Amino acid sequence: MNRGLTIAVQLGNEEEKAAILDAIGNTYNILNKQDEAIRSYEDALEVKKRLGDKGGIAGTLNFIAQAQATMGKSELALKNFQQALSIRREMGDKQGQARNLADLGLFTRSWASTTKP
């Protein structure tokens, strides 16, 4: 993946760079290296903001929230899940909203089960 990132950067392909950074973040997340995942997602988020890619921004915020939830950073995760959902609603993206709501629901259910007295 790093080779792909290097090529995307050399070609000036910002969309591909952001997609590869998300994929790298997903790989780190699967490997339980959430700090590295979040760094990669934040780099992808920066590119997507420069491009004005609202759907991409929402998707990456959702990835960040998932990693934060895994780390036990529930308040930050909730904030990012909600921000992603807000962007999807603003865009009128029903499928994106459904994905974000599903992820938010799973997170809320998990969070509720760990915060009960």
TIVO-2410 file (N, C-alpha, C; in nm, 3 decimals):
# residues 117
REC num residu      c1      c2      c3 atome chaine
REC   1      M   0.082  -0.120   0.000     N      A
REC   1      M   0.000   0.000   0.000    CA      A
REC   1      M   0.086   0.125   0.000     C      A
REC   2      N   0.198   0.121   0.072     N      A
REC   2      N   0.282   0.240   0.074    CA      A
REC   2      N   0.337   0.271  -0.065     C      A
REC   3      R   0.362   0.167  -0.145     N      A
REC   3      R   0.408   0.190  -0.282    CA      A
REC   3      R   0.298   0.260  -0.362     C      A
REC   4      G   0.174   0.214  -0.343     N      A
REC   4      G   0.061   0.278  -0.410    CA      A
REC   4      G   0.047   0.423  -0.369     C      A
REC   5      L   0.070   0.450  -0.242     N      A
REC   5      L   0.063   0.588  -0.192    CA      A
REC   5      L   0.170   0.673  -0.258     C      A
REC   6      T   0.290   0.618  -0.267     N      A
REC   6      T   0.401   0.690  -0.331    CA      A
REC   6      T   0.367   0.723  -0.476     C      A
REC   7      I   0.311   0.626  -0.546     N      A
REC   7      I   0.276   0.648  -0.687    CA      A
REC   7      I   0.166   0.753  -0.699     C      A
REC   8      A   0.065   0.745  -0.613     N      A
REC   8      A  -0.044   0.843  -0.617    CA      A
REC   8      A   0.009   0.983  -0.593     C      A
REC   9      V   0.101   0.997  -0.498     N      A
REC   9      V   0.160   1.128  -0.469    CA      A
REC   9      V   0.240   1.177  -0.589     C      A
REC  10      Q   0.322   1.089  -0.647     N      A
REC  10      Q   0.403   1.127  -0.763    CA      A
REC  10      Q   0.316   1.172  -0.881     C      A
REC  11      L   0.202   1.107  -0.898     N      A
REC  11      L   0.113   1.141  -1.008    CA      A
REC  11      L   0.023   1.259  -0.977     C      A
REC  12      G   0.025   1.302  -0.851     N      A
REC  12      G  -0.062   1.413  -0.811    CA      A
REC  12      G  -0.208   1.374  -0.804     C      A
REC  13      N  -0.236   1.245  -0.786     N      A
REC  13      N  -0.373   1.195  -0.780    CA      A
REC  13      N  -0.422   1.200  -0.635     C      A
REC  14      E  -0.481   1.311  -0.598     N      A
REC  14      E  -0.524   1.334  -0.460    CA      A
REC  14      E  -0.637   1.239  -0.417     C      A
REC  15      E  -0.730   1.210  -0.509     N      A
REC  15      E  -0.839   1.119  -0.474    CA      A
REC  15      E  -0.785   0.981  -0.439     C      A
REC  16      E  -0.692   0.932  -0.521     N      A
REC  16      E  -0.633   0.801  -0.495    CA      A
REC  16      E  -0.549   0.803  -0.368     C      A
REC  17      K  -0.479   0.912  -0.345     N      A
REC  17      K  -0.400   0.927  -0.222    CA      A
REC  17      K  -0.491   0.914  -0.100     C      A
REC  18      A  -0.604   0.982  -0.101     N      A
REC  18      A  -0.697   0.976   0.012    CA      A
REC  18      A  -0.752   0.835   0.030     C      A
REC  19      A  -0.786   0.769  -0.080     N      A
REC  19      A  -0.839   0.632  -0.072    CA      A
REC  19      A  -0.735   0.536  -0.014     C      A
REC  20      I  -0.611   0.552  -0.055     N      A
REC  20      I  -0.505   0.465  -0.005    CA      A
REC  20      I  -0.480   0.492   0.143     C      A
REC  21      L  -0.482   0.619   0.182     N      A
REC  21      L  -0.465   0.652   0.324    CA      A
REC  21      L  -0.576   0.591   0.409     C      A
REC  22      D  -0.700   0.593   0.358     N      A
REC  22      D  -0.810   0.526   0.429    CA      A
REC  22      D  -0.784   0.376   0.439     C      A
REC  23      A  -0.738   0.315   0.330     N      A
REC  23      A  -0.712   0.171   0.330    CA      A
REC  23      A  -0.600   0.136   0.428     C      A
REC  24      I  -0.498   0.219   0.434     N      A
REC  24      I  -0.390   0.198   0.530    CA      A
REC  24      I  -0.446   0.208   0.673     C      A
REC  25      G  -0.530   0.308   0.695     N      A
REC  25      G  -0.594   0.322   0.826    CA      A
REC  25      G  -0.678   0.200   0.861     C      A
REC  26      N  -0.753   0.149   0.764     N      A
REC  26      N  -0.835   0.030   0.788    CA      A
REC  26      N  -0.748  -0.090   0.825     C      A
REC  27      T  -0.635  -0.102   0.757     N      A
REC  27      T  -0.543  -0.212   0.787    CA      A
REC  27      T  -0.490  -0.200   0.929     C      A
REC  28      Y  -0.446  -0.081   0.966     N      A
REC  28      Y  -0.398  -0.061   1.103    CA      A
REC  28      Y  -0.510  -0.089   1.205     C      A
REC  29      N  -0.631  -0.049   1.173     N      A
REC  29      N  -0.744  -0.070   1.264    CA      A
REC  29      N  -0.766  -0.220   1.286     C      A
REC  30      I  -0.762  -0.297   1.179     N      A
REC  30      I  -0.778  -0.443   1.189    CA      A
REC  30      I  -0.666  -0.504   1.274     C      A
REC  31      L  -0.546  -0.447   1.264     N      A
REC  31      L  -0.431  -0.497   1.341    CA      A
REC  31      L  -0.429  -0.444   1.484     C      A
REC  32      N  -0.537  -0.377   1.525     N      A
REC  32      N  -0.547  -0.318   1.660    CA      A
REC  32      N  -0.438  -0.214   1.686     C      A
REC  33      K  -0.404  -0.139   1.584     N      A
REC  33      K  -0.309  -0.028   1.595    CA      A
REC  33      K  -0.386   0.101   1.567     C      A
REC  34      Q  -0.479   0.130   1.657     N      A
REC  34      Q  -0.571   0.240   1.635    CA      A
REC  34      Q  -0.502   0.377   1.626     C      A
REC  35      D  -0.394   0.397   1.703     N      A
REC  35      D  -0.324   0.526   1.693    CA      A
REC  35      D  -0.273   0.550   1.551     C      A
REC  36      E  -0.211   0.446   1.493     N      A
REC  36      E  -0.161   0.458   1.356    CA      A
REC  36      E  -0.276   0.473   1.257     C      A
REC  37      A  -0.385   0.401   1.284     N      A
REC  37      A  -0.502   0.411   1.197    CA      A
REC  37      A  -0.554   0.554   1.195     C      A
REC  38      I  -0.568   0.613   1.312     N      A
REC  38      I  -0.622   0.750   1.321    CA      A
REC  38      I  -0.530   0.848   1.251     C      A
REC  39      R  -0.398   0.831   1.264     N      A
REC  39      R  -0.305   0.920   1.193    CA      A
REC  39      R  -0.328   0.912   1.042     C      A
REC  40      S  -0.344   0.791   0.991     N      A
REC  40      S  -0.365   0.773   0.848    CA      A
REC  40      S  -0.500   0.832   0.806     C      A
REC  41      Y  -0.603   0.807   0.886     N      A
REC  41      Y  -0.735   0.864   0.856    CA      A
REC  41      Y  -0.730   1.016   0.858     C      A
REC  42      E  -0.659   1.074   0.953     N      A
REC  42      E  -0.650   1.220   0.960    CA      A
REC  42      E  -0.580   1.277   0.838     C      A
REC  43      D  -0.479   1.206   0.788     N      A
REC  43      D  -0.413   1.250   0.663    CA      A
REC  43      D  -0.512   1.242   0.546     C      A
REC  44      A  -0.591   1.135   0.542     N      A
REC  44      A  -0.692   1.121   0.436    CA      A
REC  44      A  -0.796   1.233   0.448     C      A
REC  45      L  -0.836   1.261   0.571     N      A
REC  45      L  -0.937   1.365   0.595    CA      A
REC  45      L  -0.888   1.502   0.545     C      A
REC  46      E  -0.763   1.531   0.570     N      A
REC  46      E  -0.704   1.658   0.524    CA      A
REC  46      E  -0.712   1.669   0.372     C      A
REC  47      V  -0.679   1.562   0.301     N      A
REC  47      V  -0.685   1.561   0.155    CA      A
REC  47      V  -0.830   1.581   0.108     C      A
REC  48      K  -0.923   1.508   0.169     N      A
REC  48      K  -1.063   1.517   0.129    CA      A
REC  48      K  -1.121   1.655   0.155     C      A
REC  49      K  -1.078   1.719   0.261     N      A
REC  49      K  -1.123   1.856   0.287    CA      A
REC  49      K  -1.071   1.951   0.180     C      A
REC  50      R  -0.946   1.934   0.140     N      A
REC  50      R  -0.889   2.017   0.033    CA      A
REC  50      R  -0.966   1.998  -0.096     C      A
REC  51      L  -1.009   1.874  -0.122     N      A
REC  51      L  -1.082   1.843  -0.244    CA      A
REC  51      L  -1.229   1.882  -0.237     C      A
REC  52      G  -1.278   1.910  -0.116     N      A
REC  52      G  -1.420   1.941  -0.100    CA      A
REC  52      G  -1.508   1.818  -0.114     C      A
REC  53      D  -1.453   1.701  -0.084     N      A
REC  53      D  -1.523   1.573  -0.097    CA      A
REC  53      D  -1.603   1.545   0.029     C      A
REC  54      K  -1.726   1.597   0.033     N      A
REC  54      K  -1.808   1.585   0.154    CA      A
REC  54      K  -1.839   1.439   0.189     C      A
REC  55      G  -1.874   1.359   0.090     N      A
REC  55      G  -1.901   1.218   0.117    CA      A
REC  55      G  -1.778   1.147   0.171     C      A
REC  56      G  -1.663   1.178   0.114     N      A
REC  56      G  -1.538   1.120   0.161    CA      A
REC  56      G  -1.505   1.165   0.303     C      A
REC  57      I  -1.531   1.292   0.332     N      A
REC  57      I  -1.508   1.344   0.466    CA      A
REC  57      I  -1.593   1.267   0.566     C      A
REC  58      A  -1.720   1.249   0.534     N      A
REC  58      A  -1.810   1.176   0.623    CA      A
REC  58      A  -1.762   1.032   0.643     C      A
REC  59      G  -1.721   0.967   0.537     N      A
REC  59      G  -1.673   0.830   0.547    CA      A
REC  59      G  -1.550   0.818   0.636     C      A
REC  60      T  -1.457   0.910   0.619     N      A
REC  60      T  -1.335   0.906   0.698    CA      A
REC  60      T  -1.363   0.942   0.844     C      A
REC  61      L  -1.454   1.036   0.868     N      A
REC  61      L  -1.493   1.065   1.007    CA      A
REC  61      L  -1.552   0.941   1.073     C      A
REC  62      N  -1.628   0.864   0.996     N      A
REC  62      N  -1.686   0.740   1.048    CA      A
REC  62      N  -1.575   0.641   1.083     C      A
REC  63      F  -1.474   0.630   0.997     N      A
REC  63      F  -1.359   0.542   1.026    CA      A
REC  63      F  -1.288   0.586   1.154     C      A
REC  64      I  -1.266   0.717   1.166     N      A
REC  64      I  -1.199   0.770   1.285    CA      A
REC  64      I  -1.280   0.736   1.409     C      A
REC  65      A  -1.411   0.754   1.401     N      A
REC  65      A  -1.498   0.725   1.515    CA      A
REC  65      A  -1.490   0.578   1.554     C      A
REC  66      Q  -1.486   0.490   1.455     N      A
REC  66      Q  -1.476   0.347   1.485    CA      A
REC  66      Q  -1.346   0.316   1.559     C      A
REC  67      A  -1.236   0.374   1.514     N      A
REC  67      A  -1.108   0.352   1.581    CA      A
REC  67      A  -1.110   0.409   1.722     C      A
REC  68      Q  -1.167   0.529   1.737     N      A
REC  68      Q  -1.175   0.590   1.870    CA      A
REC  68      Q  -1.262   0.506   1.963     C      A
REC  69      A  -1.370   0.451   1.911     N      A
REC  69      A  -1.457   0.366   1.992    CA      A
REC  69      A  -1.380   0.243   2.041     C      A
REC  70      T  -1.302   0.183   1.954     N      A
REC  70      T  -1.221   0.067   1.990    CA      A
REC  70      T  -1.122   0.102   2.101     C      A
REC  71      M  -1.071   0.224   2.097     N      A
REC  71      M  -0.975   0.270   2.198    CA      A
REC  71      M  -1.042   0.310   2.329     C      A
REC  72      G  -1.174   0.313   2.330     N      A
REC  72      G  -1.246   0.354   2.450    CA      A
REC  72      G  -1.264   0.504   2.462     C      A
REC  73      K  -1.238   0.576   2.353     N      A
REC  73      K  -1.255   0.721   2.351    CA      A
REC  73      K  -1.397   0.753   2.304     C      A
REC  74      S  -1.492   0.716   2.389     N      A
REC  74      S  -1.633   0.717   2.351    CA      A
REC  74      S  -1.686   0.855   2.316     C      A
REC  75      E  -1.649   0.957   2.393     N      A
REC  75      E  -1.702   1.091   2.366    CA      A
REC  75      E  -1.653   1.143   2.231     C      A
REC  76      L  -1.524   1.120   2.202     N      A
REC  76      L  -1.471   1.162   2.071    CA      A
REC  76      L  -1.536   1.082   1.959     C      A
REC  77      A  -1.552   0.953   1.981     N      A
REC  77      A  -1.615   0.868   1.879    CA      A
REC  77      A  -1.756   0.917   1.851     C      A
REC  78      L  -1.833   0.943   1.956     N      A
REC  78      L  -1.970   0.990   1.937    CA      A
REC  78      L  -1.973   1.121   1.858     C      A
REC  79      K  -1.884   1.212   1.891     N      A
REC  79      K  -1.876   1.340   1.820    CA      A
REC  79      K  -1.850   1.318   1.670     C      A
REC  80      N  -1.758   1.229   1.638     N      A
REC  80      N  -1.725   1.205   1.498    CA      A
REC  80      N  -1.834   1.127   1.425     C      A
REC  81      F  -1.897   1.032   1.493     N      A
REC  81      F  -2.012   0.963   1.432    CA      A
REC  81      F  -2.121   1.064   1.398     C      A
REC  82      Q  -2.150   1.153   1.492     N      A
REC  82      Q  -2.256   1.252   1.472    CA      A
REC  82      Q  -2.219   1.352   1.362     C      A
REC  83      Q  -2.093   1.392   1.357     N      A
REC  83      Q  -2.050   1.485   1.253    CA      A
REC  83      Q  -2.062   1.420   1.115     C      A
REC  84      A  -2.024   1.293   1.104     N      A
REC  84      A  -2.037   1.221   0.977    CA      A
REC  84      A  -2.183   1.212   0.935     C      A
REC  85      L  -2.269   1.181   1.030     N      A
REC  85      L  -2.412   1.171   1.001    CA      A
REC  85      L  -2.469   1.305   0.957     C      A
REC  86      S  -2.427   1.411   1.022     N      A
REC  86      S  -2.473   1.545   0.987    CA      A
REC  86      S  -2.436   1.581   0.843     C      A
REC  87      I  -2.315   1.546   0.803     N      A
REC  87      I  -2.271   1.573   0.666    CA      A
REC  87      I  -2.356   1.493   0.567     C      A
REC  88      R  -2.380   1.366   0.600     N      A
REC  88      R  -2.461   1.282   0.511    CA      A
REC  88      R  -2.603   1.339   0.497     C      A
REC  89      R  -2.659   1.387   0.607     N      A
REC  89      R  -2.793   1.447   0.601    CA      A
REC  89      R  -2.792   1.573   0.517     C      A
REC  90      E  -2.691   1.655   0.537     N      A
REC  90      E  -2.677   1.780   0.462    CA      A
REC  90      E  -2.669   1.752   0.312     C      A
REC  91      M  -2.605   1.641   0.276     N      A
REC  91      M  -2.589   1.603   0.135    CA      A
REC  91      M  -2.715   1.536   0.080     C      A
REC  92      G  -2.805   1.491   0.168     N      A
REC  92      G  -2.921   1.415   0.124    CA      A
REC  92      G  -2.884   1.273   0.085     C      A
REC  93      D  -2.775   1.222   0.137     N      A
REC  93      D  -2.723   1.090   0.105    CA      A
REC  93      D  -2.789   0.986   0.195     C      A
REC  94      K  -2.897   0.927   0.147     N      A
REC  94      K  -2.974   0.831   0.228    CA      A
REC  94      K  -2.896   0.704   0.258     C      A
REC  95      Q  -2.823   0.651   0.160     N      A
REC  95      Q  -2.745   0.530   0.184    CA      A
REC  95      Q  -2.634   0.557   0.285     C      A
REC  96      G  -2.567   0.669   0.271     N      A
REC  96      G  -2.463   0.706   0.366    CA      A
REC  96      G  -2.519   0.725   0.506     C      A
REC  97      Q  -2.636   0.786   0.513     N      A
REC  97      Q  -2.702   0.804   0.643    CA      A
REC  97      Q  -2.732   0.668   0.706     C      A
REC  98      A  -2.780   0.575   0.625     N      A
REC  98      A  -2.812   0.441   0.677    CA      A
REC  98      A  -2.687   0.373   0.732     C      A
REC  99      R  -2.576   0.383   0.659     N      A
REC  99      R  -2.450   0.323   0.708    CA      A
REC  99      R  -2.406   0.389   0.837     C      A
REC 100      N  -2.410   0.522   0.840     N      A
REC 100      N  -2.368   0.594   0.961    CA      A
REC 100      N  -2.459   0.563   1.079     C      A
REC 101      L  -2.588   0.556   1.054     N      A
REC 101      L  -2.682   0.524   1.163    CA      A
REC 101      L  -2.659   0.383   1.215     C      A
REC 102      A  -2.630   0.289   1.125     N      A
REC 102      A  -2.602   0.152   1.168    CA      A
REC 102      A  -2.477   0.149   1.256     C      A
REC 103      D  -2.373   0.216   1.212     N      A
REC 103      D  -2.249   0.220   1.292    CA      A
REC 103      D  -2.271   0.291   1.425     C      A
REC 104      L  -2.346   0.400   1.421     N      A
REC 104      L  -2.377   0.474   1.544    CA      A
REC 104      L  -2.459   0.388   1.639     C      A
REC 105      G  -2.553   0.312   1.586     N      A
REC 105      G  -2.634   0.222   1.669    CA      A
REC 105      G  -2.550   0.114   1.735     C      A
REC 106      L  -2.460   0.052   1.658     N      A
REC 106      L  -2.372  -0.050   1.715    CA      A
REC 106      L  -2.284   0.009   1.824     C      A
REC 107      F  -2.231   0.128   1.797     N      A
REC 107      F  -2.147   0.195   1.896    CA      A
REC 107      F  -2.226   0.226   2.023     C      A
REC 108      T  -2.346   0.282   2.007     N      A
REC 108      T  -2.428   0.320   2.122    CA      A
REC 108      T  -2.464   0.196   2.204     C      A
REC 109      R  -2.499   0.089   2.136     N      A
REC 109      R  -2.532  -0.035   2.207    CA      A
REC 109      R  -2.412  -0.087   2.286     C      A
REC 110      S  -2.296  -0.085   2.223     N      A
REC 110      S  -2.175  -0.131   2.290    CA      A
REC 110      S  -2.138  -0.040   2.407     C      A
REC 111      W  -2.150   0.091   2.383     N      A
REC 111      W  -2.115   0.188   2.487    CA      A
REC 111      W  -2.211   0.173   2.606     C      A
REC 112      A  -2.338   0.155   2.578     N      A
REC 112      A  -2.438   0.140   2.685    CA      A
REC 112      A  -2.409   0.016   2.769     C      A
REC 113      S  -2.365  -0.091   2.704     N      A
REC 113      S  -2.340  -0.215   2.779    CA      A
REC 113      S  -2.216  -0.205   2.866     C      A
REC 114      T  -2.125  -0.113   2.833     N      A
REC 114      T  -2.003  -0.099   2.914    CA      A
REC 114      T  -2.015   0.009   3.019     C      A
REC 115      T  -2.119   0.092   3.012     N      A
REC 115      T  -2.132   0.202   3.107    CA      A
REC 115      T  -2.242   0.178   3.211     C      A
REC 116      K  -2.305   0.061   3.204     N      A
REC 116      K  -2.410   0.031   3.304    CA      A
REC 116      K  -2.344   0.001   3.438     C      A
REC 117      P  -2.411   0.047   3.547     N      A
REC 117      P  -2.354   0.021   3.681    CA      A
REC 117      P  -2.359  -0.125   3.719     C      A
***
